[in-house]
């Protein structure tokens, strides 16, 4: 028996893929899910179109990364003695992920090259603390730190946190945004120029050309996706030789792509703080009774609520609804078209607890930190994007209190399939720390943004995010190692036919999803140590290995060596083995001649195939023999370009 995966094409045709070749499959999420015909050329044409685009993109990415590697940045180390005192001021126990992220930053600082790290962590999971530790190291080393936020309210919150945290240390922290009085702002700008201001927290006002830093060493960028194109370009100019730490709750696909491609370093904070409860999420039609109950329950337990609408024109209708149906609550309205000072005053009033409900547009999406607010109602949730809804929901549930989020839709009005999937997904992702999952899902639902530009790329939609990512990673790896000739090689995997049972029996691992996951992992293993570790894990989880699983492990190892030896197909029977090379080429022709010579008269080349005669009495002998041949050819292939022995 041989376990296979059945793939169905347009017209009902089926293709059976052996489980040991599972790496040829990649997940493809598309809202319509159109199928191609088996044997048709449409899919290959899509991949070919994408290949050229990816090549250009990879060239550009590598150039950016290489330029960064060549640049120098000062080596920074935590100040002895004071570092421990600063860390001890953190009022909570650090989570393991937080400690890892802090360690990552310290390592980056020590390399003498500009850091470009993305810290991805759910709302309230402690990204700001990572930024503060980084700022402390940089500022105590005599460098200036700029913390750039997308909104004035977020800048104010960060400024308050930083001021509190850095009190008592010889560092000057200042704020710069449109709400800072002109005289104070002017003094801060002068302080940045002469070096008397160590840390500045502000909005994109910090990106103005008129601002001159004396010795900028670290830039912390919070929620970069909320900056406009112009501001992003300005950030690029500023960041060429300074350390950069970017914080985000839901990474936009573009930043996620960069980090996954290994061009940008990534720290993931996915463990919630102790005592944090997940947010209860409900998806339903707009219903007066439910909303009234939710708002009153929050008020009676001493908390506050958010009510978010998609458009400014929806505000009067909901304000009237709240005035008539829930007169007990004090409502405050806020939106982005209010005068700057007015908006800040209103937000501050809500922040100070003077109102029960903040009725607002998506300005609440980024960074608001109001621990008392623990109920969120979203009007016409179907009009928001997935990442947006996730960010909005993250405004509540930032303390030890259980939080609730109600995603309401228009009664008796059918949703588009995409909106229905978005809401279903958010309703199902109840766990804490799902931002990373959301961004990956988001890419499949709407296609990911082109890594280096602002346009959305339809190409990714055509082949699915996972395959796109894989093609990009391979291209980058090949460009880095100089193997340009192989770029058009395409994706291939050796076919191994030994006539032996190859599977994980259902009796050994009953759950199909678990079996598929194990096959998937097995297909990525590369060396003996990894295979042994995998086998040990199977024994630990499921008991002694059945014969079929042992055989599977050997076959996958043979396949791994065949890939290195560029063997496209290996067929073995009791009387020997037939080998066919990928594109009829062996990487080391001289080595192949030596190998054939060593076989005495037992090997021949026939119709571009190598035929080796053997006499194997049992399946065990056949496995061992095929393994030895694949190993020897992989070794010969690895000697390509080395002098003959």
C-alpha positions as CSV (number, residue, x, y, z in Angstrom):
1,X,0.0,0.0,0.0
2,X,1.1,3.6,-0.7
3,X,-0.8,6.6,0.7
4,X,-1.5,9.2,-1.9
5,X,-3.3,12.6,-2.0
6,X,-6.1,12.9,-4.6
7,X,-6.2,16.2,-6.4
8,X,-9.4,17.1,-8.4
9,X,-9.2,19.3,-11.4
10,X,-11.8,21.1,-13.6
11,X,-13.9,18.4,-15.4
12,X,-13.5,15.9,-12.5
13,X,-10.1,14.6,-13.6
14,X,-8.0,13.3,-10.7
15,X,-4.3,13.2,-10.1
16,X,-2.8,11.0,-7.3
17,X,0.3,12.5,-5.6
18,X,2.4,10.2,-3.4
19,X,2.7,11.4,0.2
20,X,6.5,11.6,0.1
21,X,6.1,14.3,-2.6
22,X,3.7,16.4,-0.6
23,X,6.0,19.4,-0.7
24,X,4.8,20.0,-4.3
25,X,1.5,21.1,-2.9
26,X,1.0,24.6,-1.6
27,X,-2.1,26.0,0.0
28,X,-4.2,28.2,-2.2
29,X,-7.0,30.4,-0.7
30,X,-9.1,32.2,-3.2
31,X,-12.6,33.6,-2.8
32,X,-13.9,32.0,-6.0
33,X,-11.6,28.9,-6.1
34,X,-11.6,28.4,-9.9
35,X,-10.1,25.1,-11.0
36,X,-7.8,24.5,-14.0
37,X,-7.9,21.5,-16.4
38,X,-5.5,18.7,-15.8
39,X,-2.8,18.9,-18.5
40,X,-3.9,22.4,-19.5
41,X,-1.3,25.2,-19.8
42,X,-3.1,28.0,-17.9
43,X,-1.5,27.3,-14.5
44,X,2.1,27.1,-16.0
45,X,1.4,30.4,-17.8
46,X,0.5,32.0,-14.6
47,X,3.6,30.8,-12.9
48,X,5.8,31.9,-15.8
49,X,4.3,35.4,-15.7
50,X,5.0,35.6,-12.0
51,X,8.6,34.3,-12.3
52,X,9.8,37.3,-14.1
53,X,8.2,39.7,-11.7
54,X,9.6,37.8,-8.7
55,X,13.1,37.9,-10.3
56,X,13.0,41.7,-10.5
57,X,11.5,42.0,-7.0
58,X,14.1,39.7,-5.5
59,X,16.9,41.7,-7.2
60,X,15.7,44.8,-5.6
61,X,15.2,43.2,-2.1
62,X,18.6,41.8,-2.1
63,X,20.2,45.1,-3.1
64,X,18.4,46.8,-0.2
65,X,19.5,44.1,2.3
66,X,23.0,44.0,0.9
67,X,23.4,47.8,1.1
68,X,22.2,47.6,4.7
69,X,24.7,44.9,5.5
70,X,27.5,47.1,4.1
71,X,26.5,50.1,6.3
72,X,28.0,50.6,9.7
73,X,26.1,51.5,12.8
74,X,27.5,52.0,16.3
75,X,27.7,48.9,18.5
76,X,25.4,49.4,21.5
77,X,25.4,47.5,24.7
78,X,23.1,47.7,27.8
79,X,24.7,49.9,30.4
80,X,26.0,47.9,33.3
81,X,24.2,48.3,36.6
82,X,21.6,50.7,35.3
83,X,20.2,48.1,32.9
84,X,19.0,45.8,35.7
85,X,17.5,48.8,37.5
86,X,15.6,49.9,34.4
87,X,14.3,46.3,33.7
88,X,13.2,45.9,37.3
89,X,10.9,48.9,36.9
90,X,8.7,46.9,34.5
91,X,5.6,46.3,36.7
92,X,4.7,42.9,35.1
93,X,6.4,39.5,34.7
94,X,7.9,39.4,31.2
95,X,6.5,36.7,28.9
96,X,9.0,34.3,27.3
97,X,8.3,35.9,23.8
98,X,9.0,39.4,25.3
99,X,12.3,38.3,26.7
100,X,13.3,36.7,23.3
101,X,12.4,39.9,21.5
102,X,14.5,42.0,23.9
103,X,17.4,39.5,23.4
104,X,17.0,39.8,19.6
105,X,17.3,43.6,19.9
106,X,20.4,43.4,22.1
107,X,22.0,41.0,19.6
108,X,21.1,43.3,16.7
109,X,22.7,46.3,18.5
110,X,25.8,44.3,19.0
111,X,26.4,43.5,15.3
112,X,27.7,46.9,14.3
113,X,25.2,47.1,11.4
114,X,21.8,48.9,11.3
115,X,19.0,46.9,12.8
116,X,15.8,46.5,10.9
117,X,13.6,44.4,13.1
118,X,9.8,44.0,13.0
119,X,8.2,43.1,16.3
120,X,4.8,41.6,15.8
121,X,2.6,41.2,18.8
122,X,-1.1,41.4,19.6
123,X,-2.5,44.5,21.1
124,X,-1.5,44.8,24.7
125,X,1.1,42.0,24.6
126,X,4.0,44.2,25.6
127,X,5.6,45.5,22.4
128,X,6.0,48.9,23.9
129,X,8.2,47.4,26.6
130,X,10.6,46.0,24.0
131,X,10.7,49.5,22.4
132,X,11.5,51.1,25.8
133,X,14.4,48.7,26.5
134,X,15.8,49.4,23.0
135,X,15.4,53.2,23.6
136,X,17.1,52.9,27.0
137,X,20.1,51.2,25.5
138,X,20.4,53.7,22.6
139,X,19.8,56.8,24.7
140,X,22.2,55.7,27.5
141,X,24.8,55.1,24.8
142,X,24.6,58.8,23.8
143,X,22.4,58.4,20.8
144,X,19.0,60.1,20.1
145,X,15.8,58.1,19.9
146,X,12.7,59.0,17.8
147,X,9.4,57.2,18.4
148,X,7.1,57.8,15.5
149,X,3.3,57.2,15.9
150,X,0.5,57.5,13.4
151,X,-1.9,59.4,15.7
152,X,-1.6,62.3,18.2
153,X,-3.5,60.3,20.9
154,X,-1.1,57.3,20.5
155,X,1.8,59.7,20.6
156,X,0.4,61.2,23.9
157,X,0.0,57.7,25.4
158,X,3.5,56.6,24.4
159,X,4.9,59.9,25.7
160,X,3.2,59.4,29.1
161,X,4.4,55.8,29.3
162,X,8.0,56.8,28.4
163,X,8.1,59.8,30.8
164,X,6.9,57.6,33.6
165,X,9.3,54.8,32.8
166,X,12.4,56.9,32.3
167,X,11.8,59.1,35.4
168,X,15.0,59.3,37.6
169,X,17.4,58.5,34.7
170,X,19.6,61.2,33.2
171,X,17.5,61.3,30.0
172,X,15.3,64.1,28.5
173,X,12.0,62.8,27.0
174,X,10.0,65.3,24.9
175,X,6.8,65.2,22.8
176,X,6.3,66.6,19.3
177,X,2.8,66.7,17.6
178,X,0.4,69.4,16.5
179,X,-1.1,69.6,20.0
180,X,2.2,70.6,21.6
181,X,2.2,74.4,22.1
182,X,4.3,76.3,19.5
183,X,6.9,77.6,22.1
184,X,7.4,74.1,23.5
185,X,7.6,72.5,20.1
186,X,10.2,75.0,19.0
187,X,12.3,74.3,22.2
188,X,12.0,70.5,21.4
189,X,13.2,71.0,17.8
190,X,16.2,73.1,19.1
191,X,16.9,70.4,21.6
192,X,17.0,67.7,18.9
193,X,19.4,69.8,16.9
194,X,21.8,70.6,19.8
195,X,21.5,67.1,21.3
196,X,19.9,68.1,24.6
197,X,16.8,66.0,23.9
198,X,17.5,62.3,24.2
199,X,14.1,60.8,23.3
200,X,11.4,62.3,21.3
201,X,7.9,60.8,20.9
202,X,5.7,62.2,18.2
203,X,3.6,61.9,15.1
204,X,4.7,62.2,11.5
205,X,5.6,65.8,12.5
206,X,8.9,64.2,13.4
207,X,9.4,63.4,9.7
208,X,9.3,67.0,8.6
209,X,12.4,68.1,6.6
210,X,12.9,71.0,9.0
211,X,13.7,68.6,11.9
212,X,17.4,68.0,12.3
213,X,18.7,65.4,14.7
214,X,22.2,65.9,16.1
215,X,22.8,62.2,16.5
216,X,19.8,60.0,15.7
217,X,20.6,56.4,16.5
218,X,17.3,54.5,16.9
219,X,13.9,55.0,15.3
220,X,10.9,53.2,16.7
221,X,8.0,53.1,14.3
222,X,4.6,52.2,15.7
223,X,1.9,50.7,13.4
224,X,3.7,51.7,10.1
225,X,0.7,50.7,8.0
226,X,-1.1,53.8,9.0
227,X,1.4,56.2,7.5
228,X,0.8,57.5,4.0
229,X,3.1,56.8,1.0
230,X,5.0,60.1,1.4
231,X,5.7,59.5,5.0
232,X,6.9,56.0,4.3
233,X,9.3,57.3,1.7
234,X,10.6,59.9,4.2
235,X,11.1,57.0,6.7
236,X,13.1,55.1,4.1
237,X,15.4,58.1,3.7
238,X,15.9,58.5,7.5
239,X,16.4,54.9,8.2
240,X,19.4,54.1,6.0
241,X,22.0,54.0,8.7
242,X,20.1,54.2,12.0
243,X,18.7,51.2,13.9
244,X,15.0,50.7,13.2
245,X,12.5,48.9,15.3
246,X,9.0,48.6,13.9
247,X,6.0,47.6,16.1
248,X,2.8,46.2,14.7
249,X,-0.2,44.3,16.0
250,X,-1.5,42.9,12.7
251,X,1.3,43.0,10.3
252,X,0.3,44.2,6.9
253,X,1.0,41.6,4.2
254,X,3.8,43.7,2.8
255,X,5.8,43.8,6.0
256,X,4.9,40.2,6.7
257,X,6.2,39.2,3.3
258,X,9.5,41.0,3.9
259,X,10.0,39.4,7.3
260,X,9.2,36.0,6.0
261,X,11.6,36.4,3.1
262,X,14.4,36.7,5.6
263,X,15.2,40.2,4.4
264,X,13.8,41.8,7.5
265,X,14.2,40.3,10.9
266,X,11.1,39.3,12.8
267,X,10.3,38.9,16.5
268,X,6.9,37.4,17.3
269,X,5.2,38.0,20.7
270,X,2.4,35.5,20.7
271,X,2.1,34.7,24.4
272,X,-0.5,36.9,26.2
273,X,0.4,38.5,29.6
274,X,-0.7,36.4,32.6
275,X,-4.3,37.0,33.6
276,X,-5.3,38.2,30.2
277,X,-8.7,36.7,29.0
278,X,-9.7,36.3,25.4
279,X,-12.4,38.5,23.9
280,X,-15.8,37.0,23.5
281,X,-16.9,37.8,19.9
282,X,-20.4,37.6,18.6
283,X,-21.5,38.1,14.9
284,X,-25.2,38.9,14.4
285,X,-27.7,41.1,12.7
286,X,-28.2,44.6,14.3
287,X,-30.6,44.1,17.2
288,X,-31.8,46.8,19.6
289,X,-32.2,44.5,22.7
290,X,-28.7,43.0,22.4
291,X,-27.0,46.4,22.0
292,X,-28.9,48.0,24.8
293,X,-28.0,45.1,27.1
294,X,-24.4,45.1,26.2
295,X,-23.9,48.8,26.8
296,X,-25.8,48.8,30.1
297,X,-24.0,45.7,31.4
298,X,-20.7,47.5,30.7
299,X,-21.9,50.7,32.4
300,X,-23.1,48.8,35.5
301,X,-19.8,47.0,36.0
302,X,-18.0,50.4,35.9
303,X,-16.6,50.2,32.4
304,X,-16.8,52.1,29.1
305,X,-17.8,51.0,25.6
306,X,-16.8,51.8,22.0
307,X,-19.3,52.0,19.2
308,X,-17.6,52.1,15.8
309,X,-19.2,52.9,12.5
310,X,-17.6,52.6,9.0
311,X,-18.5,56.1,7.7
312,X,-19.0,59.6,9.2
313,X,-22.5,59.8,7.6
314,X,-23.5,56.8,9.9
315,X,-22.8,58.8,13.1
316,X,-26.1,60.9,13.3
317,X,-28.3,57.8,12.9
318,X,-26.5,55.8,15.6
319,X,-26.3,58.8,17.9
320,X,-30.1,59.2,17.6
321,X,-30.5,55.5,18.2
322,X,-28.5,55.6,21.4
323,X,-30.2,58.8,22.6
324,X,-33.7,57.2,22.3
325,X,-33.0,53.5,23.0
326,X,-30.2,53.7,25.6
327,X,-30.7,57.1,27.3
328,X,-28.9,55.9,30.5
329,X,-25.5,56.2,28.9
330,X,-23.5,59.4,28.2
331,X,-22.3,59.3,24.6
332,X,-19.4,61.2,23.0
333,X,-18.9,61.4,19.2
334,X,-15.5,61.5,17.6
335,X,-14.3,61.3,14.0
336,X,-11.3,62.3,11.9
337,X,-12.8,65.5,10.4
338,X,-13.0,67.3,13.7
339,X,-10.6,70.1,14.2
340,X,-7.4,68.7,15.7
341,X,-7.7,70.3,19.1
342,X,-11.4,69.4,19.4
343,X,-10.7,65.7,18.6
344,X,-7.9,65.5,21.1
345,X,-10.0,67.2,23.8
346,X,-12.9,64.7,23.2
347,X,-10.5,61.7,23.2
348,X,-8.9,62.9,26.4
349,X,-12.3,63.4,28.0
350,X,-13.2,59.7,27.2
351,X,-9.8,58.6,28.3
352,X,-10.4,60.3,31.7
353,X,-13.7,58.4,32.1
354,X,-16.2,61.4,31.7
355,X,-18.4,59.4,29.2
356,X,-19.8,55.9,29.0
357,X,-19.7,55.4,25.2
358,X,-17.4,56.6,22.5
359,X,-19.2,56.7,19.2
360,X,-16.5,57.0,16.5
361,X,-15.2,56.1,13.1
362,X,-12.2,53.9,12.6
363,X,-9.9,56.5,14.4
364,X,-10.1,54.0,17.3
365,X,-8.4,51.4,15.1
366,X,-4.9,52.1,16.1
367,X,-3.2,52.2,19.5
368,X,-5.9,53.6,21.9
369,X,-5.1,52.1,25.3
370,X,-8.1,52.5,27.6
371,X,-8.1,49.6,30.1
372,X,-11.5,50.5,31.4
373,X,-13.2,50.1,28.0
374,X,-14.2,46.5,27.6
375,X,-17.2,46.4,25.2
376,X,-16.9,47.0,21.5
377,X,-19.9,47.3,19.1
378,X,-19.1,47.5,15.4
379,X,-21.9,48.8,13.1
380,X,-22.0,47.2,9.6
381,X,-19.0,45.0,10.3
382,X,-19.2,43.6,6.8
383,X,-17.8,46.9,5.5
384,X,-14.5,46.6,7.2
385,X,-11.4,44.6,6.2
386,X,-10.2,41.6,8.3
387,X,-7.0,43.3,9.7
388,X,-9.1,46.4,10.4
389,X,-11.7,44.5,12.4
390,X,-9.0,42.7,14.2
391,X,-7.4,46.0,15.2
392,X,-10.7,47.5,16.2
393,X,-11.6,44.5,18.4
394,X,-8.2,44.8,20.0
395,X,-9.1,48.1,21.6
396,X,-11.0,46.2,24.3
397,X,-9.8,43.4,26.5
398,X,-6.6,45.1,27.6
399,X,-7.0,44.4,31.3
400,X,-7.9,41.4,33.5
401,X,-11.6,42.0,32.8
402,X,-13.5,39.8,30.3
403,X,-14.2,41.9,27.1
404,X,-17.0,41.5,24.6
405,X,-17.1,42.4,20.9
406,X,-20.3,42.5,18.9
407,X,-20.0,42.5,15.1
408,X,-23.3,43.6,13.7
409,X,-24.6,43.5,10.1
410,X,-27.6,44.9,8.3
411,X,-30.8,42.8,9.1
412,X,-32.3,40.9,6.2
413,X,-29.5,41.9,3.9
414,X,-27.3,39.1,2.4
415,X,-23.5,39.5,2.9
416,X,-21.0,39.1,0.0
417,X,-19.2,35.7,0.3
418,X,-16.0,37.6,1.2
419,X,-17.6,39.6,4.0
420,X,-19.2,36.4,5.4
421,X,-15.8,34.6,5.4
422,X,-14.1,37.6,7.1
423,X,-16.7,37.7,9.9
424,X,-16.8,34.0,10.3
425,X,-13.0,34.0,10.6
426,X,-12.9,36.7,13.2
427,X,-15.7,35.0,15.2
428,X,-13.7,31.8,15.2
429,X,-10.3,33.3,16.1
430,X,-11.0,33.8,19.7
431,X,-7.5,33.1,20.9
432,X,-5.1,35.7,22.2
433,X,-2.2,36.4,19.9
434,X,-3.9,35.7,16.5
435,X,-2.6,38.8,14.7
436,X,0.0,36.7,12.8
437,X,-2.7,34.2,11.7
438,X,-5.0,37.0,10.6
439,X,-2.4,38.6,8.4
440,X,-1.7,35.3,6.7
441,X,-5.5,34.7,6.2
442,X,-5.8,38.3,5.0
443,X,-3.3,37.6,2.2
444,X,-5.2,34.7,0.9
445,X,-8.5,36.6,1.0
446,X,-7.4,39.8,-0.7
447,X,-4.0,39.0,-2.2
448,X,-1.0,40.5,-0.7
449,X,0.4,43.9,-1.5
450,X,3.4,44.0,-3.8
451,X,6.4,44.0,-1.4
452,X,8.1,47.0,-2.8
453,X,5.3,49.1,-4.2
454,X,1.9,50.3,-3.1
455,X,-0.2,48.5,-5.7
456,X,-2.1,45.3,-4.9
457,X,-0.6,42.4,-6.9
458,X,-3.1,40.3,-8.8
459,X,-0.3,37.8,-9.5
460,X,-0.3,36.6,-5.9
461,X,-4.0,36.1,-6.2
462,X,-3.5,33.9,-9.2
463,X,-1.1,31.4,-7.7
464,X,-1.9,31.7,-3.9
465,X,0.2,33.2,-1.3
466,X,2.1,30.1,-0.2
467,X,3.5,29.3,-3.6
468,X,4.3,33.0,-4.2
469,X,6.2,33.1,-1.0
470,X,8.0,29.9,-1.8
471,X,9.0,31.1,-5.3
472,X,10.3,34.4,-3.8
473,X,12.3,32.7,-1.1
474,X,13.9,30.3,-3.6
475,X,14.8,33.1,-6.0
476,X,16.3,35.2,-3.2
477,X,18.4,32.2,-2.0
478,X,19.6,31.5,-5.6
479,X,20.4,35.1,-6.3
480,X,22.4,35.3,-3.0
481,X,24.4,32.2,-3.9
482,X,24.9,33.3,-7.5
483,X,23.1,30.3,-9.0
484,X,21.4,32.5,-11.6
485,X,21.4,29.9,-14.3
486,X,19.0,27.7,-12.3
487,X,16.3,30.3,-11.9
488,X,14.2,28.9,-14.7
489,X,14.5,25.4,-13.3
490,X,10.9,25.3,-11.9
491,X,9.7,23.3,-9.0
492,X,10.4,19.5,-9.1
493,X,10.7,16.6,-6.8
494,X,12.4,13.2,-7.4
495,X,10.0,10.3,-8.0
496,X,11.0,7.2,-6.0
497,X,9.5,3.8,-6.9
498,X,10.7,0.9,-4.8
499,X,7.7,-1.3,-4.7
500,X,7.5,-1.2,-0.9
501,X,4.7,0.0,1.5
502,X,5.2,3.8,2.1
503,X,2.8,5.3,4.6
504,X,1.9,6.3,8.2
505,X,-0.8,3.6,8.9
506,X,-4.2,4.9,10.1
507,X,-3.9,2.5,13.1
508,X,-0.7,4.3,14.2
509,X,-1.9,7.9,13.7
510,X,-5.7,7.8,13.4
511,X,-6.3,11.6,12.8
512,X,-6.0,12.5,9.1
513,X,-5.1,16.1,9.7
514,X,-2.2,15.1,12.0
515,X,-1.0,12.5,9.4
516,X,-1.0,15.2,6.7
517,X,0.9,17.6,9.0
518,X,3.5,14.9,9.7
519,X,3.9,14.1,5.9
520,X,4.3,17.9,5.3
521,X,7.0,18.2,8.0
522,X,8.7,15.0,6.8
523,X,9.0,16.5,3.3
524,X,11.0,19.4,4.6
525,X,13.7,17.4,6.5
526,X,17.1,17.5,5.0
527,X,19.8,15.7,7.1
528,X,20.3,12.7,9.2
529,X,20.0,14.6,12.5
530,X,16.6,16.0,11.5
531,X,15.3,12.6,10.4
532,X,16.5,11.0,13.7
533,X,14.8,13.8,15.7
534,X,11.6,13.3,13.7
535,X,11.6,9.5,14.4
536,X,12.3,10.1,18.1
537,X,9.3,12.5,18.2
538,X,7.0,9.9,16.5
539,X,8.1,7.2,19.0
540,X,7.5,9.7,21.9
541,X,4.0,10.7,20.6
542,X,2.6,7.5,19.1
543,X,4.7,4.5,20.2
544,X,7.2,2.2,18.4
545,X,7.5,2.8,14.7
546,X,5.7,0.3,12.5
547,X,7.6,-1.2,9.6
548,X,5.8,1.0,7.0
549,X,6.9,4.2,8.8
550,X,10.5,3.0,9.0
551,X,10.3,2.4,5.3
552,X,8.8,5.9,4.7
553,X,11.6,7.5,6.6
554,X,14.2,5.7,4.5
555,X,12.4,6.5,1.2
556,X,12.2,10.2,2.1
557,X,15.9,10.2,2.9
558,X,16.6,8.6,-0.4
559,X,14.5,11.3,-2.0
560,X,16.4,14.0,-0.3
561,X,19.7,12.6,-1.6
562,X,18.3,12.2,-5.1
563,X,17.4,15.9,-5.1
564,X,21.0,16.8,-4.3
565,X,22.2,14.4,-7.0
566,X,19.6,15.9,-9.5
567,X,18.0,12.5,-9.9
568,X,14.5,13.0,-11.2
569,X,13.4,9.4,-11.0
570,X,14.7,6.3,-9.3
571,X,13.0,2.9,-10.0
572,X,14.2,-0.2,-8.1
573,X,13.3,-3.8,-8.4
574,X,14.8,-7.2,-7.3
575,X,17.3,-7.1,-10.2
576,X,18.6,-3.6,-9.9
577,X,17.8,0.1,-10.3
578,X,17.2,2.6,-13.1
579,X,18.1,6.3,-12.7
580,X,17.0,9.3,-14.7
581,X,18.6,12.7,-14.1
582,X,16.7,16.0,-14.0
583,X,16.9,17.5,-17.5
584,X,19.3,14.7,-18.3
585,X,22.2,16.5,-16.5
586,X,24.4,15.4,-13.6
587,X,26.1,18.3,-11.8
588,X,29.5,16.6,-11.9
589,X,30.0,14.6,-15.2
590,X,33.6,13.5,-14.2
591,X,32.2,12.2,-10.9
592,X,29.5,10.2,-12.7
593,X,32.2,8.5,-14.9
594,X,34.1,7.6,-11.7
595,X,30.9,6.2,-10.2
596,X,30.1,4.1,-13.3
597,X,33.7,2.8,-13.4
598,X,33.4,1.8,-9.7
599,X,30.4,-0.4,-10.6
600,X,32.6,-2.6,-12.8
601,X,30.4,-4.2,-15.4
602,X,27.2,-3.8,-13.4
603,X,26.2,-0.4,-14.8
604,X,25.2,0.8,-18.3
605,X,23.8,4.0,-19.8
606,X,20.7,3.3,-21.9
607,X,18.3,5.9,-23.4
608,X,19.7,8.6,-21.2
609,X,19.1,6.4,-18.1
610,X,21.7,4.8,-15.9
611,X,20.8,1.1,-15.4
612,X,22.6,-0.7,-12.5
613,X,22.3,-4.5,-12.1
614,X,21.9,-5.9,-8.6
615,X,20.5,-9.1,-7.1
616,X,18.4,-8.1,-4.1
617,X,16.7,-11.0,-2.4
618,X,14.5,-9.0,0.0
619,X,12.8,-5.6,0.3
620,X,15.3,-4.7,3.1
621,X,18.2,-5.4,0.7
622,X,16.6,-3.3,-2.0
623,X,16.1,-0.3,0.4
624,X,19.7,-0.5,1.6
625,X,21.0,-0.8,-2.0
626,X,19.0,2.1,-3.3
627,X,20.0,4.2,-0.3
628,X,23.7,3.4,-0.9
629,X,23.5,4.3,-4.7
630,X,21.6,7.6,-3.9
631,X,24.1,8.5,-1.2
632,X,27.1,7.8,-3.5
633,X,25.7,9.9,-6.3
634,X,24.8,12.8,-3.9
635,X,28.4,12.8,-2.7
636,X,29.7,12.9,-6.3
637,X,27.3,15.7,-7.2
638,X,28.6,17.6,-4.2
639,X,32.1,17.4,-5.5
640,X,31.3,19.3,-8.7
641,X,34.0,21.9,-9.4
642,X,36.6,20.2,-7.0
643,X,39.8,18.8,-8.5
644,X,39.7,15.1,-9.5
645,X,41.1,12.7,-7.0
